[in-house]
Amino acid sequence: MLERLTESLESCKMVRREEYHYFIHPVSDGIPVVEPSLLREIACAMVRVMELENVDRIVVAEAMGIHIGTALSLMTDIPLTVVRKRWYGLEGECAIHQVTGYSKGELYINGLSPGMRVVIVDDVLSTGGTMRAILGALDSIGVEVVDACVVIKRGDQDVGRPCKHLVEIEVTDHVKVVGHGD
């Protein structure tokens, strides 16, 4: 199960910045190349583990959630909404303040309305900052989050609701897949 993802994670390049080890991977960084077979494997696994019945939208965070959400959208015919890093000033636009372990900034959601049913898809859950911010914004809009799933879980964080994952990793000077998700 998830052989391509596991192999690609356990052989990926590492970058160390002070005490933090960053893994460089196609899913989380788009480097070295995002292979269609890897995206298919991920999207098929998400279809198996996520509740997708009667869902109005797949919600993803810019930038690294876009390719994952697109693959899932193409497989399920569920439209995609991208949480953007740019403000457009459109009617109904919702601003989100995001704080992660390595950055902070504003994100913006457009095109969602109260009563919609959505799922959230992202690349990595590490600090939980992005997921918590998106969940809070969707709650303030009145959108029902049916399910949430990330490809890679790093660490043990609480985002205030269940969040599925495909693989769980430990990172030292290399990546080790220590479990497969929900």
N, CA, C and O of each residue as an XYZ file, in Angstrom:
728
protein
N       0.832     -1.184      0.000
C       0.000      0.000      0.000
C       0.879      1.251      0.000
O       1.801      1.361      0.809
N       0.603      2.177     -0.888
C       1.324      3.444     -1.020
C       2.834      3.233     -1.195
O       3.646      3.924     -0.579
N       3.188      2.268     -2.042
C       4.598      1.941     -2.256
C       5.375      3.103     -2.863
O       6.486      3.396     -2.420
N       4.807      3.771     -3.875
C       5.513      4.896     -4.501
C       5.752      6.023     -3.500
O       6.848      6.578     -3.424
N       4.710      6.353     -2.733
C       4.835      7.421     -1.755
C       5.872      7.067     -0.690
O       6.734      7.885     -0.368
N       5.795      5.866     -0.149
C       6.741      5.435      0.881
C       8.169      5.461      0.357
O       9.057      6.013      1.007
N       8.398      4.873     -0.807
C       9.753      4.829     -1.380
C      10.286      6.234     -1.660
O      11.449      6.529     -1.386
N       9.430      7.094     -2.205
C       9.887      8.449     -2.532
C      10.202      9.252     -1.269
O      11.133     10.057     -1.274
N       9.451      9.050     -0.198
C       9.737      9.742      1.053
C      11.030      9.237      1.685
O      11.858     10.030      2.133
N      11.197      7.936      1.718
C      12.368      7.372      2.396
C      13.657      7.587      1.622
O      14.739      7.340      2.155
N      13.567      8.041      0.374
C      14.771      8.323     -0.417
C      14.911      9.808     -0.763
O      15.768     10.169     -1.569
N      14.099     10.660     -0.178
C      14.134     12.085     -0.546
C      15.335     12.806      0.069
O      15.924     12.355      1.052
N      15.668     13.921     -0.533
C      16.771     14.771     -0.063
C      16.363     15.493      1.217
O      15.179     15.716      1.473
N      17.352     15.848      2.005
C      17.141     16.549      3.268
C      17.931     17.846      3.269
O      19.007     17.931      2.677
N      17.388     18.857      3.941
C      18.081     20.121      4.160
C      17.959     20.433      5.642
O      16.874     20.345      6.216
N      19.067     20.796      6.251
C      19.043     21.127      7.679
C      19.222     22.630      7.848
O      20.153     23.229      7.309
N      18.309     23.222      8.606
C      18.410     24.635      8.960
C      18.373     24.713     10.473
O      17.337     24.495     11.101
N      19.524     25.029     11.045
C      19.715     25.005     12.492
C      19.358     23.618     12.992
O      19.974     22.641     12.567
N      18.379     23.503     13.884
C      18.027     22.195     14.440
C      16.900     21.500     13.685
O      16.520     20.381     14.029
N      16.364     22.153     12.661
C      15.203     21.608     11.959
C      15.633     20.906     10.673
O      16.388     21.460      9.874
N      15.148     19.690     10.486
C      15.417     18.922      9.277
C      14.221     19.047      8.338
O      13.112     18.648      8.692
N      14.437     19.593      7.152
C      13.405     19.695      6.128
C      13.580     18.558      5.143
O      14.691     18.291      4.685
N      12.490     17.889      4.816
C      12.564     16.900      3.749
C      12.078     17.570      2.466
O      11.105     18.324      2.482
N      12.755     17.292      1.364
C      12.437     17.886      0.070
C      11.781     16.795     -0.764
O      12.417     15.801     -1.112
N      10.495     16.989     -1.084
C       9.724     15.910     -1.701
C       8.757     16.481     -2.735
O       8.290     17.609     -2.579
N       8.449     15.726     -3.785
C       7.518     16.213     -4.811
C       6.148     16.639     -4.266
O       5.568     17.604     -4.765
N       5.628     15.948     -3.267
C       4.315     16.288     -2.724
C       4.355     17.608     -1.969
O       3.433     18.414     -2.092
N       5.397     17.840     -1.198
C       5.462     19.020     -0.343
C       6.227     20.187     -0.957
O       6.091     21.319     -0.493
N       7.020     19.939     -1.982
C       7.863     20.987     -2.546
C       7.838     21.062     -4.073
O       8.291     22.052     -4.648
N       7.314     20.031     -4.734
C       7.339     20.003     -6.193
C       8.723     19.711     -6.748
O       8.974     19.942     -7.931
N       9.619     19.211     -5.919
C      10.998     18.928     -6.307
C      11.297     17.471     -5.986
O      10.913     17.028     -4.904
N      11.945     16.698     -6.833
C      12.504     17.106     -8.111
C      11.462     17.168     -9.229
O      11.543     18.032    -10.102
N      10.490     16.263     -9.209
C       9.438     16.276    -10.222
C       8.217     15.567     -9.640
O       8.352     14.593     -8.900
N       7.033     16.056     -9.977
C       5.796     15.433     -9.500
C       5.334     14.446    -10.568
O       4.855     14.844    -11.630
N       5.480     13.181    -10.281
C       5.128     12.131    -11.231
C       3.625     11.854    -11.199
O       3.033     11.780    -10.122
N       3.002     11.701    -12.374
C       1.572     11.376    -12.414
C       1.224     10.110    -11.636
O       0.168     10.045    -11.007
N       2.095      9.105    -11.671
C       1.803      7.858    -10.967
C       1.737      8.072     -9.453
O       0.950      7.412     -8.774
N       2.546      8.978     -8.918
C       2.500      9.290     -7.494
C       1.202     10.012     -7.144
O       0.569      9.692     -6.138
N       0.800     10.980     -7.963
C      -0.462     11.686     -7.728
C      -1.657     10.746     -7.817
O      -2.594     10.858     -7.027
N      -1.631      9.812     -8.784
C      -2.722      8.831     -8.900
C      -2.806      7.969     -7.652
O      -3.893      7.731     -7.125
N      -1.652      7.501     -7.180
C      -1.630      6.664     -5.986
C      -2.209      7.421     -4.792
O      -2.990      6.861     -4.023
N      -1.834      8.679     -4.635
C      -2.322      9.508     -3.533
C      -3.827      9.743     -3.656
O      -4.568      9.570     -2.687
N      -4.274     10.135     -4.844
C      -5.702     10.418     -5.043
C      -6.547      9.156     -4.835
O      -7.615      9.224     -4.226
N      -6.082      8.019     -5.330
C      -6.824      6.763     -5.122
C      -6.915      6.425     -3.636
O      -7.958      5.970     -3.165
N      -5.834      6.642     -2.900
C      -5.850      6.373     -1.460
C      -6.813      7.318     -0.750
O      -7.514      6.909      0.175
N      -6.853      8.575     -1.175
C      -7.782      9.528     -0.550
C      -9.231      9.160     -0.837
O     -10.088      9.297      0.037
N      -9.510      8.705     -2.023
C     -10.872      8.268     -2.354
C     -11.278      7.119     -1.430
O     -12.429      7.050     -0.999
N     -10.348      6.224     -1.125
C     -10.654      5.079     -0.254
C     -10.907      5.488      1.190
O     -11.749      4.881      1.853
N     -10.195      6.510      1.705
C     -10.287      6.804      3.137
C     -11.212      7.969      3.481
O     -11.611      8.112      4.637
N     -11.558      8.797      2.511
C     -12.338     10.002      2.826
C     -13.830      9.815      2.595
O     -14.250      9.018      1.757
N     -14.618     10.561      3.351
C     -16.065     10.642      3.152
C     -16.294     11.702      2.074
O     -16.079     12.889      2.316
N     -16.728     11.279      0.889
C     -16.876     12.199     -0.242
C     -18.314     12.297     -0.758
O     -18.580     13.020     -1.718
N     -19.232     11.578     -0.130
C     -20.621     11.589     -0.593
C     -21.280     12.931     -0.281
O     -21.165     13.452      0.828
N     -21.962     13.473     -1.268
C     -22.694     14.741     -1.148
C     -21.805     15.913     -0.720
O     -22.244     16.797      0.015
N     -20.565     15.912     -1.183
C     -19.629     17.002     -0.908
C     -19.709     18.001     -2.057
O     -19.705     17.627     -3.229
N     -19.782     19.295     -1.689
C     -19.884     20.363     -2.692
C     -18.536     20.822     -3.223
O     -18.432     21.212     -4.386
N     -17.497     20.782     -2.387
C     -16.180     21.284     -2.793
C     -15.050     20.553     -2.089
O     -15.188     20.063     -0.969
N     -13.945     20.503     -2.783
C     -12.661     20.122     -2.192
C     -11.940     21.440     -1.937
O     -11.788     22.251     -2.850
N     -11.497     21.658     -0.704
C     -10.785     22.885     -0.337
C      -9.313     22.536     -0.129
O      -8.983     21.610      0.612
N      -8.431     23.293     -0.796
C      -6.987     23.077     -0.686
C      -6.295     24.395     -0.394
O      -6.808     25.466     -0.721
N      -5.128     24.309      0.222
C      -4.317     25.496      0.488
C      -3.291     25.663     -0.630
O      -2.664     24.702     -1.075
N      -3.139     26.919     -1.072
C      -2.086     27.253     -2.027
C      -0.748     27.109     -1.308
O      -0.688     27.493     -0.140
N       0.275     26.617     -1.865
C       0.371     26.142     -3.211
C       0.386     24.620     -3.279
O      -0.075     24.037     -4.261
N       0.909     23.980     -2.248
C       1.189     22.555     -2.395
C      -0.027     21.647     -2.223
O       0.091     20.436     -2.408
N      -1.165     22.183     -1.882
C      -2.372     21.368     -1.877
C      -3.041     21.314     -3.240
O      -3.898     20.465     -3.482
N      -2.649     22.226     -4.136
C      -3.356     22.350     -5.414
C      -3.236     21.091     -6.275
O      -4.243     20.600     -6.785
N      -2.037     20.567     -6.442
C      -1.890     19.394     -7.314
C      -2.584     18.165     -6.737
O      -3.103     17.339     -7.488
N      -2.599     18.036     -5.425
C      -3.274     16.904     -4.788
C      -4.791     17.047     -4.955
O      -5.475     16.094     -5.327
N      -5.301     18.238     -4.677
C      -6.734     18.497     -4.830
C      -7.196     18.373     -6.266
O      -8.308     17.911     -6.519
N      -6.362     18.779     -7.210
C      -6.717     18.661     -8.625
C      -6.857     17.195     -9.022
O      -7.815     16.822     -9.700
N      -5.906     16.365     -8.601
C      -5.989     14.933     -8.916
C      -7.258     14.328     -8.313
O      -7.938     13.538     -8.968
N      -7.579     14.691     -7.076
C      -8.785     14.182     -6.419
C     -10.040     14.703     -7.109
O     -11.004     13.956     -7.282
N     -10.042     15.966     -7.501
C     -11.180     16.558     -8.204
C     -11.425     15.856     -9.543
O     -12.570     15.576     -9.897
N     -10.372     15.577    -10.272
C     -10.512     14.889    -11.563
C     -11.080     13.484    -11.396
O     -11.815     13.005    -12.260
N     -10.745     12.825    -10.296
C     -11.248     11.467    -10.055
C     -12.687     11.446     -9.568
O     -13.405     10.475     -9.810
N     -13.128     12.511     -8.879
C     -14.432     12.490     -8.217
C     -15.462     13.433     -8.834
O     -16.646     13.354     -8.506
N     -15.025     14.316     -9.719
C     -15.874     15.371    -10.292
C     -16.398     16.344     -9.240
O     -17.423     16.992     -9.453
N     -15.710     16.450     -8.112
C     -16.051     17.446     -7.098
C     -15.231     18.700     -7.396
O     -14.008     18.614     -7.508
N     -15.875     19.865     -7.528
C     -15.133     21.101     -7.820
C     -14.131     21.444     -6.713
O     -14.239     20.987     -5.576
N     -13.160     22.262     -7.093
C     -12.034     22.614     -6.240
C     -12.072     24.096     -5.874
O     -12.292     24.945     -6.738
N     -11.857     24.405     -4.590
C     -11.685     25.783     -4.126
C     -10.295     25.895     -3.530
O      -9.917     25.110     -2.661
N      -9.527     26.889     -4.006
C      -8.164     27.096     -3.534
C      -8.144     28.236     -2.520
O      -8.605     29.342     -2.803
N      -7.605     27.954     -1.340
C      -7.357     28.984     -0.338
C      -6.084     29.689     -0.804
O      -5.009     29.091     -0.845
N      -6.221     30.979     -1.158
C      -5.155     31.724     -1.830
C      -4.307     32.549     -0.865
O      -4.723     32.853      0.253
N      -3.123     32.897     -1.322
C      -2.231     33.781     -0.575
C      -2.421     35.236     -0.974
O      -1.793     36.126     -0.400
N      -3.275     35.480     -1.945
C      -3.491     36.836     -2.450
C      -4.908     37.295     -2.166
O      -5.858     36.524     -2.301
N      -5.049     38.560     -1.770
C      -6.336     39.190     -1.529
C      -6.849     39.771     -2.841
O      -6.117     40.454     -3.558
N      -8.119     39.493     -3.149
C      -8.740     40.035     -4.355
C      -9.799     41.075     -4.036
O     -10.141     41.882     -4.900
N     -10.324     41.078     -2.827
C     -11.348     42.031     -2.448
C     -12.718     41.720     -3.019
O     -13.556     42.612     -3.156
N     -12.947     40.462     -3.352
C     -14.242     40.058     -3.900
C     -15.280     39.988     -2.783
O     -14.944     39.783     -1.617
N     -16.526     40.159     -3.153
C     -17.614     40.059     -2.180
C     -17.598     38.677     -1.537
O     -17.503     37.665     -2.231
N     -17.688     38.637     -0.218
C     -17.723     37.378      0.515
C     -16.354     36.778      0.788
O     -16.264     35.696      1.369
N     -15.279     37.458      0.379
C     -13.938     36.936      0.611
C     -13.661     36.880      2.109
O     -13.957     37.826      2.838
N     -13.096     35.772      2.559
C     -12.814     35.571      3.976
C     -11.302     35.524      4.172
O     -10.617     34.726      3.533
N     -10.782     36.375      5.053
C      -9.356     36.395      5.368
C      -9.065     35.438      6.518
O      -9.852     35.313      7.456
N      -7.925     34.767      6.427
C      -7.489     33.801      7.429
C      -6.088     34.187      7.859
O      -5.217     34.377      7.011
N      -5.850     34.308      9.155
C      -4.489     34.523      9.634
C      -3.886     33.159      9.934
O      -4.416     32.394     10.740
N      -2.772     32.865      9.274
C      -2.128     31.563      9.377
C      -0.788     31.708     10.080
O       0.002     32.589      9.742
N      -0.527     30.841     11.062
C       0.769     30.790     11.734
C       1.209     29.335     11.743
O       0.523     28.469     12.285
N       2.377     29.075     11.127
C       2.941     27.729     11.151
C       4.245     27.777     11.945
O       4.597     28.811     12.514
N       4.944     26.674     11.978
C       6.213     26.633     12.689
C       7.306     27.421     12.001
O       8.333     27.704     12.617
N       7.118     27.785     10.743
C       8.170     28.463      9.997
C       7.707     29.703      9.250
O       8.516     30.343      8.577
N       6.427     30.066      9.347
C       5.958     31.270      8.656
C       4.633     31.742      9.250
O       3.992     31.041     10.033
N       4.248     32.947      8.854
C       2.925     33.445      9.189
C       2.496     34.377      8.071
O       3.331     34.925      7.351
N       1.191     34.551      7.931
C       0.689     35.412      6.878
C      -0.811     35.272      6.742
O      -1.468     34.607      7.543
N      -1.335     35.905      5.724
C      -2.762     35.881      5.466
C      -3.068     34.945      4.301
O      -2.306     34.843      3.340
N      -4.196     34.274      4.415
C      -4.751     33.457      3.346
C      -6.176     33.942      3.114
O      -6.769     34.580      3.984
N      -6.724     33.640      1.942
C      -8.053     34.152      1.588
C      -8.872     33.067      0.902
O      -8.369     32.317      0.066
N     -10.154     33.002      1.278
C     -11.088     32.043      0.674
C     -12.171     32.824     -0.051
O     -12.707     33.803      0.469
N     -12.484     32.378     -1.257
C     -13.583     32.937     -2.049
C     -14.490     31.809     -2.513
O     -14.062     30.664     -2.655
N     -15.752     32.154     -2.745
C     -16.649     31.235     -3.432
C     -17.331     30.178     -2.582
O     -17.938     29.256     -3.125
N     -17.246     30.288     -1.266
C     -17.948     29.344     -0.402
C     -19.067     30.084      0.313
O     -18.960     31.279      0.590
N     -20.139     29.364      0.608
C     -21.279     29.992      1.278
C     -21.814     29.082      2.375
O     -21.578     27.874      2.354
N     -22.534     29.660      3.333
C     -23.071     28.875      4.440
C     -23.875     27.670      3.943
O     -24.624     27.749      2.970
N     -23.689     26.560      4.647
C     -24.423     25.343      4.318
C     -23.699     24.417      3.349
O     -24.089     23.259      3.204
N     -22.657     24.901      2.685
C     -21.909     24.024      1.781
C     -21.209     22.933      2.587
O     -20.843     23.123      3.747
N     -21.038     21.790      1.935
C     -20.321     20.661      2.525
C     -18.997     20.513      1.792
O     -18.966     20.387      0.568
N     -17.890     20.530      2.555
C     -16.570     20.492      1.942
C     -15.685     19.447      2.603
O     -15.947     18.999      3.720
N     -14.635     19.072      1.889
C     -13.522     18.319      2.455
C     -12.268     19.165      2.269
O     -12.168     19.943      1.320
N     -11.326     19.008      3.171
C     -10.050     19.716      3.092
C      -8.961     18.705      2.765
O      -8.900     17.628      3.359
N      -8.104     19.061      1.815
C      -6.983     18.213      1.418
C      -5.721     19.071      1.440
O      -5.727     20.203      0.957
N      -4.640     18.530      2.001
C      -3.367     19.255      1.996
C      -2.214     18.264      1.912
O      -2.398     17.053      2.025
N      -1.019     18.815      1.711
C       0.157     17.976      1.536
C       0.683     17.427      2.862
O       0.818     16.214      3.022
N       0.981     18.322      3.818
C       1.629     17.915      5.059
C       0.926     18.554      6.249
O       0.542     19.722      6.198
N       0.763     17.794      7.304
C       0.334     18.324      8.595
C       1.542     18.205      9.514
O       1.917     17.110      9.931
N       2.142     19.347      9.820
C       3.337     19.357     10.650
C       3.059     20.086     11.959
O       3.007     19.460     13.018
N       2.882     21.398     11.895
C       2.562     22.160     13.104
C       1.063     22.266     13.311
O       0.607     22.487     14.433
N       0.286     22.111     12.238
C      -1.169     22.225     12.307
C      -1.684     23.634     12.089
O      -2.897     23.846     12.072
N      -0.792     24.607     11.921
C      -1.194     25.999     11.800
C      -2.101     26.286     10.617
O      -3.107     26.980     10.766
N      -1.765     25.768      9.454
C      -2.586     26.009      8.264
C      -3.949     25.344      8.407
O      -4.974     25.957      8.108
N      -3.969     24.108      8.858
C      -5.231     23.384      8.994
C      -6.141     24.060     10.019
O      -7.336     24.220      9.771
N      -5.592     24.458     11.160
C      -6.405     25.146     12.168
C      -6.982     26.445     11.614
O      -8.148     26.758     11.856
N      -6.178     27.201     10.876
C      -6.641     28.472     10.302
C      -7.767     28.243      9.300
O      -8.766     28.962      9.321
N      -7.624     27.267      8.438
C      -8.661     26.972      7.439
C      -9.931     26.482      8.125
O     -11.028     26.917      7.773
N      -9.801     25.591      9.091
C     -10.978     25.101      9.817
C     -11.724     26.242     10.495
O     -12.953     26.297     10.448
N     -10.990     27.148     11.123
C     -11.618     28.286     11.779
C     -12.361     29.186     10.804
O     -13.466     29.649     11.090
N     -11.748     29.431      9.652
C     -12.385     30.281      8.639
C     -13.637     29.615      8.078
O     -14.663     30.272      7.904
N     -13.560     28.335      7.797
C     -14.726     27.628      7.254
C     -15.864     27.624      8.274
O     -17.031     27.755      7.906
N     -15.530     27.477      9.536
C     -16.539     27.536     10.585
C     -17.200     28.916     10.620
O     -18.417     29.019     10.769
N     -16.404     29.966     10.483
C     -16.962     31.321     10.516
C     -17.857     31.609      9.316
O     -18.774     32.424      9.408
N     -17.598     30.952      8.199
C     -18.438     31.109      7.005
C     -19.739     30.319      7.161
O     -20.752     30.664      6.552
N     -19.712     29.267      7.970
C     -20.877     28.409      8.121
C     -20.840     27.209      7.199
O     -21.875     26.637      6.858
N     -19.633     26.834      6.798
C     -19.428     25.689      5.915
C     -19.230     24.444      6.774
O     -18.541     24.488      7.794
N     -19.833     23.341      6.360
C     -19.665     22.072      7.081
C     -18.457     21.333      6.521
O     -18.403     21.028      5.330
N     -17.485     21.047      7.390
C     -16.322     20.253      6.988
C     -16.669     18.788      7.216
O     -16.762     18.330      8.354
N     -16.860     18.066      6.126
C     -17.242     16.661      6.183
C     -16.045     15.790      6.545
O     -16.176     14.825      7.297
N     -14.865     16.139      6.000
C     -13.677     15.328      6.217
C     -12.446     16.180      5.921
O     -12.531     17.198      5.233
N     -11.305     15.751      6.448
C     -10.024     16.394      6.180
C      -8.976     15.298      6.071
O      -8.992     14.327      6.827
N      -8.057     15.468      5.111
C      -7.019     14.458      4.910
C      -5.755     15.127      4.384
O      -5.810     15.978      3.495
N      -4.620     14.729      4.945
C      -3.328     15.159      4.441
C      -2.579     13.935      3.926
O      -2.844     12.808      4.345
N      -1.657     14.168      3.029
C      -0.851     13.069      2.514
C       0.118     12.603      3.593
O       0.239     11.405      3.849
N       0.814     13.562      4.231
C       1.902     13.246      5.148
C       1.639     13.883      6.509
O       1.394     15.086      6.603
N       1.692     13.073      7.553
C       1.587     13.569      8.927
C       2.974     13.494      9.557
O       3.617     12.444      9.579
N       3.416     14.654     10.073
C       4.715     14.725     10.751
C       4.469     15.248     12.160
O       4.118     16.415     12.335
N       4.649     14.401     13.158
C       4.420     14.828     14.534
C       3.011     14.533     14.982
O       2.208     13.950     14.254
N       2.732     14.953     16.205
C       1.435     14.668     16.809
C       0.788     15.981     17.222
O       1.014     16.464     18.332
N      -0.007     16.554     16.347
C      -0.647     17.830     16.607
C      -2.161     17.690     16.651
O      -2.745     16.805     16.025
N      -2.775     18.584     17.404
C      -4.226     18.603     17.525
C      -4.738     19.818     16.759
O      -4.367     20.951     17.067
N      -5.585     19.586     15.768
C      -6.136     20.699     14.990
C      -7.587     20.982     15.374
O      -8.252     21.799     14.737
N      -8.071     20.317     16.399
C      -9.410     20.589     16.884
C     -10.494     19.716     16.295
O     -11.667     19.879     16.634
N     -10.138     18.809     15.436
C     -11.073     17.854     14.848
C     -10.260     16.729     14.226
O      -9.061     16.899     14.008
N     -10.871     15.589     13.934
C     -10.125     14.510     13.296
C      -9.600     14.930     11.923
O     -10.290     15.592     11.147
N      -8.383     14.531     11.652
C      -7.767     14.781     10.348
C      -7.047     13.502      9.929
O      -6.115     13.052     10.597
N      -7.485     12.935      8.833
C      -6.891     11.698      8.338
C      -5.551     11.983      7.674
O      -5.252     13.117      7.300
N      -4.754     10.936      7.537
C      -3.474     11.043      6.832
C      -3.225      9.734      6.090
O      -3.756      8.683      6.450
N      -2.402      9.827      5.043
C      -2.068      8.623      4.294
C      -0.842      7.936      4.873
O      -0.820      6.712      5.001
N       0.183      8.715      5.226
C       1.373      8.157      5.870
C       1.791      9.059      7.021
O       1.544     10.265      7.011
N       2.427      8.448      8.007
C       3.013      9.195      9.120
C       4.521      8.999      9.058
O       5.007      7.890      8.835
N       5.257     10.096      9.257
C       6.713     10.023      9.146
C       7.397     10.537     10.404
O       6.833     11.311     11.178
N       8.635     10.078     10.580
C       9.572     10.642     11.536
C      10.735     11.179     10.717
O      11.172     10.551      9.753
N      11.234     12.354     11.110
C      12.320     12.979     10.361
C      13.490     13.240     11.300
O      13.352     13.922     12.315
N      14.638     12.686     10.940
C      15.896     13.002     11.612
C      16.822     13.486     10.500
O      16.564     14.521      9.883
N      17.875     12.759     10.247
C      18.716     13.091      9.101
C      18.203     12.388      7.840
O      18.801     12.491      6.769
N      17.088     11.677      7.988
C      16.395     11.036      6.868
C      14.913     10.897      7.251
O      14.526     11.138      8.394
N      14.110     10.508      6.277
C      12.680     10.302      6.517
C      12.424      8.817      6.694
O      12.933      7.993      5.934
N      11.636      8.484      7.695
C      11.193      7.105      7.892
C       9.685      7.107      7.988
O       9.110      7.814      8.816
N       9.040      6.317      7.144
C       7.599      6.143      7.224
C       7.330      5.186      8.370
O       7.779      4.040      8.346
N       6.593      5.656      9.383
C       6.370      4.852     10.586
C       4.944      4.326     10.683
O       4.613      3.576     11.601
N       4.112      4.717      9.744
C       2.748      4.213      9.773
C       1.958      4.661      8.564
O       2.293      5.643      7.901
N       0.915      3.928      8.300
C      -0.026      4.297      7.242
C      -1.322      4.704      7.920
O      -1.687      4.199      8.982
N      -1.993      5.625      7.275
C      -3.101      6.330      7.903
C      -4.363      5.563      8.113
O      -4.443      4.335      8.098
N      -5.333      6.398      8.310
C      -6.652      5.999      8.786
C      -7.415      5.178      7.781
O      -8.546      4.770      8.047
